[in-house]
Amino acid sequence: MAILSSAPAPVPVLELRGISKAFPGVQALSGVALNLYPGEVHTLMGQNGAGKSTLIKVLTGVYTPDQGQILLEGRAIQPSSTLDAQNLGISTVYQEVNLCPNLSVAENIFIGRYPRKRGGIDWAGMQRQATELLERMQIRIDVSLPLARYPLAIQQMVAISRALLVSAKVLILDEPTSSLDEKEVELLFNVLRGLREQGMAILFVTHFLDQTYAISDRITVMRNGEREGEYACSELSRLELVNKMVGAQAAVAPALAAAPAQAPAPSASSKLTTFLRAVGLGRKGALSPMDIELRQGELLGLAGLLGSGRTEAARLLFGADKADSGSIAIDGKECNFASPRDAIAAGIGFCSEDRKHEGAVLELSVRENLILALQARTGILRAIPLRRQQQLAEEYVKALGIKTASIETPIGTLSGGNQQKVLLARWMATEPKMLILDEPTRGIDVRAKQEIMDYVTALCRKGMAILFISSELPEVLRVSDRIVVMRDRKAGGQYPRGALDENSVLQVIASGDVHE
């Protein structure tokens, strides 16, 4: 006779039921469910726009859900602010450490909750408690020193200690490793494993595959504002995870999976003149050292998931971020890009993926936006004559088919596609030798996408070197002469046109075989 187990089913610490949230014109969340249990690390995965950030903001009281219910230890809650959520037992540590670097470690942990003694602050008691909190996570440091004296990983631990101080039942970590190197990530993970053993329920938000499999017990995948599914980490392969994130059918390309890594087959582009060559280019916490080559008349595509290192590589090449390893040579001559101005002087243009904050100045006119890069290269003391500005603006409005009532129309009133065309024209006015395009077709209509890409490929055929970044794999595969596949801030395989299809790109992304 079989003996039935009497062990009760585990009860979630935190339960989300049917959470929905809409903004004007956008359904950000639709019927999302999530169960978080004590003593586990539950990872939330999804592409850009999947709804992860919105869900975290609902959990922490920043947004009120339109529908659905949040239960904490079986009791319905409605957090109205981050402070309210914290008082309920839901603490969050964000990607950017939101502490005061000029204050001591102990002061940062106890800000707003300083222990009192005889009408004043109990400094000795505060430092003793701070030391005990950090030792609980096996971190032994001098808590009387300013926070700024310690590396970012330790600052993350201090932020976690502050979260634990309020007797948190749930700890949410929102992209905490995005600025950490491998050793710092392992330090953080050791702390999380210790907290998990102590029964803490941890919700970990990341876009790194390796880290997901290193720390997770379960994974919830989100896509287009919905929960795609919830899986035990041990039962979900990397390829299956990538496919679920991007919405592709799991597929196998036996020839690619079985074949050892090889150098790409010769292509016509290999005979072109090299314009830019970067060797060992990297930045701690952002991009592992990589080699990259841009040739005149060639379009090089960077493929990979959000956070794979595509944008980080582009920013290093443009001098927007400072590399701490490697070198860049232009036309065979080594260069040191201290700022984007140096890159512009070398003949490089860069269209950022953040069109509204790093691209268009919405209050300025089409004409004013269009001449910004050229004016920066010319110098602030040598103003471009108004007649020349008008001539350039009229030429590019006509050449790119920019739909605007006038070149004096504020760019903020134009559609996304037309704004993007103005930004492209801005760099064309500088007559660049190389153009970096980071998500140039994101958020614009199909026709505008086609018009922009037709113009870009025409520039390439006339001899311009183009680095093209896009989350849309079909677009990257269609226009690229070569493709570099990025994965977890590393450069993986490099492939000529026709060597990959969508399925095989996803396999390279999911694979652990990364060439360093």
N, C-alpha and C positions, 0 to 999 in steps of 0.2 A: 504494500500500500504506500503510495507516494505521500511524503510529508510536505505540506505546503509551508513556505517560508512566511513567518509572521512579521518580518522586518517591514516597518512602514516605508512607504514611498517617500523619497526626499521632498522636502517642502522648499520652494524657492524663497530666497530672502527678498528678491525683487521680481515683480511680475508685471509685464505690460500686456494689455489686452486691447486689440483693435485701435491702436493709436493712429489718428489721422490729423494732418495739419495742412492747410492750404494758405497760399498767399495770392495776391491778385495775379491771375493768369497762370498760376503754378500750383499743382498738387504735390507738395513736398513729401508728405507721408500719406500712405493709404493702408489702413488696417494692419499696422505693424504689431507683431507680438514678439515678446522676448522673455525668457526665464533665466534668472541668475541665481545660482545656488551657492551656499556657503562652502568655503574651501576649494574654490575653483577660479581659474582664469578663463574668462569667456571673451573671445576676440570678435570684434565687429569689423567686417571686411566689406569693401565695395569701391567701385570706381568713383571718380569725381561726379558729384550730382546724385549719388545713390540715396542720399538722405541721412547719412551718418551724423553729420553735424547738427542737423535739425532735430534728430532723435535725442542727442545728448542735451540740446538746449531745452527740450521738453522735459527731460528727466531732471534737469537742474533748475527748473523754474523760470528760465529766460522766456520761453514760449508756453502759452496755455494751449493744450490740444483742443481741436475742434470736436473730436470724438475720442472715445476710448477711456481706459481706466489704468491708473498706476496703483499697484498694491505693494506695500512694504511690510514684510512679515505678516501678510494676510490682511492688512488693514489698508483701506483705500486712502490715498493721500492726494493732495493737490498743491504741490509746491508753487508759491507765488513769486519766488525770487531765489537767487543762488544762496543767500543767507538762510532763507526758510528751508531749502533743500538740505543745507549743511546741518541745521538744527535738527532736522528729521533723521539725519544719519547718512546722507548721500554727499560724499565729498569728491571733488574733482580736481585733478592736477592737469593743467593744460600744456600744450606744446611749448609756449613761451612762459618761462618761469616768472610769475607775477609777484615778485618779492622785492625787498629794498636792499640793494647790494651794499649800501653804506652803513646799514645797521648790522649788528652782530648776528651770528647764527641763532642764538637763543632768542634775541628780540624778534627776529623774523618768525620763529615758530610761535611765539606768544603774542604777536601784534593784536591789540584789541582785547586780549585776555590775560594781561599781566597779573601774576599772583601778587597779592597785597600782604603787607605786614606792618603793623603799627602806623597805618595811614599812608604808607609809601609803598613803592614797588619792592618786592622781595627779590633782589637781584641774585643773591646766592641760591635761593630756592629755585628761581627760574632757570639758572644755569644747570643746577643739579637735575631738574626734571627734563631739560632739553637733552642733556647727556644721556639720561636713561632712555628717552624715546629713541634716540639715534642708535644706542647700543642694542636696543630691541631689534634693529635692522642690521646689526653687526657693523655699524659705522662708528668709528672712534676718532673724533676730531675735537679740536679746541673750540667750544661753542662761544667763547668770548671774543673770537676774532671776527672781523667783518666778513659777511657772506661773499663779497667780491674776491676774497683771498682764495676761494676754492673753485675748482673746475665746475663746469655746467652739470656734470653727472651728480656731484655732491649737492649742488643747488637743487636738483630734482629730488634728491632724498630729503632735503630740508622741507621742500614743499609737501612731500608725502607725509613727513612727520607732523607738519602743521595740520594736515587733513586728519591724521589719526588722533590728534589731540582732542578732537570733538567727539570721540567714541564713534567713529564712522562704522556703519554696518556694511556700506557699499563704497568701494573706491573706484572711481572712474578715471582712467588715464587716457587722455585725448592726444594721440600722436606724441608721446613723451620722448621717443627716441630719434626724432627727425634731425636733431642737431648733435647727436652723440656718436662717437666712434665705436668700434667693435668692443674694445675693452670696457668702455663706459656702459655700453648696452648690457654686457655680461654682469657688471656690477649691479645695475638696476634689476636685472632678472633674478639675481641671487636674492635681492631684497624681496621681490615679488613672490619667489618660491617660499621664503620664510613666512611672509604674511599669509600665503595660501595654507601653509601647514598650521597656522594659528587659527584658521577658520574664516579668514576674510573672504568676502565675495568681491572679485575684481573684474571690472569690465574694461578691456584693453582695446583701444582703437588704433589701428595701424594700417599701412599699405605695404609693409614689407613681408614677403613670403617666408623668408628664412626665419625671421623673428616670430612669425605666427606659429610655425611648427616647433620652434624652440621652447615656447612658453605656454601654449594654449591647451586647455582641456576640451573645450568645445568652440565651435565657430558658427556665428550667424552671418550669412551673406545677404547683403542688401543690393537691390538693383532698381533704379527708377522709382525710388520712394517706397518700394515694397520689400517685404522680407521674402527673399528667394528660397531660403531654407535654413535649417539649423542642423549641424552635423557634429559628431564626435570627431575630434582632430585626427585620431588614429585611423578613422575609417574613410577619410577624404584625401585623395591624392592631390598633389600640387596641380597637375593638369586639370583635374576635375574642378578644383577651386577656381583656377583662372577662367575656365570655360563658364562656370556659374556666374562669376563676376561680370564678364563681358557679354553674357547671354548667348554664347556659341554652343553648338552641339559638341559634346566630347568626341574627338576624332583621333585617329592614330595615323601617323605617317611613318610606316615601318622603315622606309629607306633612310629617313632623317634620324629616326630614333636609334637605329642600329649602327649607322655609319659613324666612325670616329671623326672628331673634329678635324677639318682640313682647311687649307688656305683656299679662298674663293677662286673660282675658275677665272682665267683671264677674260677681260671684257674690253670693249672699245674705250671705256672711260679710263682704263689703266694707262693709256697712251697719252692722256691729257697732261698739261703742265700743272704741277702742284702750286697752289697759291698759298695755302696755310697748312702747316704741319705742327701738331702739338704732341709732345712726348712726355709721358708720365704726369699729365696734367691732373691735379687733384686738389681737394680742399677738405680738411678734417671735418668729419660729421656731415659732409655734403656729397662728396664724390670720391670714390677710390681712384687712384692714379690710372689714367687711361691714355691711349694713343689715338689720335684722330687726324685724318688728312682730308683736306678739301681741294678739289682740282677745278681749274677753270673750265666752264662749260659743263659742269657736272652737278646733279642734284643728289645730295646725300641725305637719306632719311634716317631719323632716329625713332625707333619703335620701342614701346614698353608701356607698362602700366603707370598710373599716377604714382609719383614718388620714386620712380626707377632711376632717376638721375638725369633725365633728358634736359629739363630746364636748368638744372645746376650746371651741366656741361656748357650750355649755351651762354649762361651768364659769365662763366669763367673765360670763355673765348672772347667775350665782348668787354671784359674788364669791369663789368658791373659788380662782380665779387672778386676778391683777391685770392688767387691760387697760392697755396703754401707748398706746392711741389710741382715739378715739371717745368717745361719751357714751351714757348710758341715761336715759330719762325714764319715770317711772311716773305714770300719770294726768296727763300733760302737764307734770309737774314734774321737772326734772333731778335725778338722784340720783348719789351716789358710793358704790359698794359697796366698802368697805375690807375686808370680810370677809363670810362667809355670814350672820353675825348681822344685818348690815344688810339683806341680802336677805330674810331671814325676817321682820324687822320691817316690810318693805315688802309682805309678803303673798305671798312666793314660797317654794315647797317644791321639793326636789330629791332624787329617787331615783337614786342613782349606779348605773352599770353594774356596779361592783365590789361586789357584795352582801356578800361575806364580809369585805372589808377596809375599805370605806368606808360600809357600811350596817349590817348586823346585828352586834351585840356578842354573839357566840355563847354566852358563859357566862351572860349575863343572861337573865331570864325574859321571856316574851311581854309582860307588863305593863311591865317596866322598859324594854324596847326601845321600846314603843309611846309612852311619855310623854317620851322623850329630847328631841325637838325642842321640845315644848311647855315643858318645864322650862328648856331653853336660852333660849327667848324670855322666860320669866317671870323668870329670873335665879336664880343659885345660892343667893342668900340668902333666896329666897321659895319654899320647898319646897312642891310640890303635895301636899295632904293625901292620905294613903294611901287613904281612902275614895273620893276623887275619882279617883285613879289606877285603882282597881278598877272603878269605874263606867264610866270611859272604855274600859278594856280589854274589859269584858264587852260593851259596846255594839258595839264594832268587831269583836270576834270573831264576834258574831252577824250583824252587817250584812254582813261580807265572807265569811262562811262559813269562818272559819279553823278548821281541824281541829287541835285541841290538847286534851290531857287536862285542862288547867287553864291559867288565865292566869299561873300561877306556874311553868309548865313552861319549862325553858331553850329558847330559840329555836333553838339549835344542834341540837336533837333533832327539829325539824320538817322536813318536806319542803321542797324549794326553792320550790315554789309557795306554800306556807303562810308561809314566811319572807318572800317578796315581798309577800304580803298584809299582813303585820304592818308592813312598812316603808311601804307605802302608807297604812295606818291611822295610822302615826306622823305623817305630814304632814297627813292629814285632821283630826287632833286639833287642829292649829294654825289650822284654818279658813282656808286660804290662798285668795288670789284667782287665783293662777297656780301651776301644777304642772309641773315639768320631769321627764320620765320618760325615763331613758337605759337602753335595753334592758330594760324592765321584765318582759319575758316570756322572756328568754334562759334556757335550761336548765331549763325547767319543762314539765310535761305539757300536753297539748292542752286538757284540760278546765279546768285552772287558768288557762291563757292566756285562754281564752274568758271565764271568770268575771271575770278582772282587766280585760280590755278592755271588757266590758259595763259594769262599774262605772265605768271611766274615761270612756267615752262618755256615760254618764248624768250624771256630774259636769259634763261639758262642756255638755250641753244645759241644765243648770241655771244656766249663766252663768260657769263657770270657764274661764280661759284655760289651754290645755295645749300644751306643747311635747313632741312625741313622737319619740323616736329609736329606730330598730330596723333591724337588718341584714336583716330579712325583708321584702322589697319588697312581697309581697302584703298583708301586714299594714298597712304604711304606706299603701298605695294604698286599702285598704278603709276605714280609719277617718279619714283626714285630710280636712279641708276645703280646705286648701292644702298644697302641698309645695314645699320649697326643696331643690334638688339640690346637694349638696356634692361638690367634686372638688379633690383636692390642696390642701387647706386654704384653699379659696376657695368663695364662694357662687356657684353658677351660676344657672340659670333658676329662676323661681318660677311655679308652675302651679296653677290651681284644680282642684277635684275633677273627675275625668273626662277631664282633658286628656292624661294619660299612662297607659300600661300598662307592664307589666314590661319589654318590649322597648325602648320609647321611653325609659324611665328609664336603662337601660343605655347607650343611645346618647348621652344627655345626659352621663352619667358619662364615657364614652369620648371625647366631643367636646372639641376644644380651644377651643371658643367659650364662654369664661367671662366673664361680665359683672363688671367690677371697679368 
